[in-house]
């Protein structure tokens, strides 16, 4: 069965939230153990969230669906986590 637009939006939201959790957990572990930052889990989760976002956008275009608050929230959450990830990456090798 094809997921609904709401299910896709929730999947983006949950996966982006998991990526955020992974990002902050990786920072905490790196600080506590005095080792380099491993952002692999966060990166993989962001890729998964973007993949679902692409599916969601394609479904919206194909079915001429309106943008809802849930869709806005999902995309905003993904964008915020992606920005945090990119900021950490931009800080350089001392952070990752």
Secondary structure by P-SEA (a helix, b strand, c coil): ccccaaaaaaaaaaaaaaaaaaaaaaaaaaaaacccccaaaaaaaaaaaaaaaaaaaaaaaaacccccaaaaaaaaaaaaaaaaaaaaaacccccc
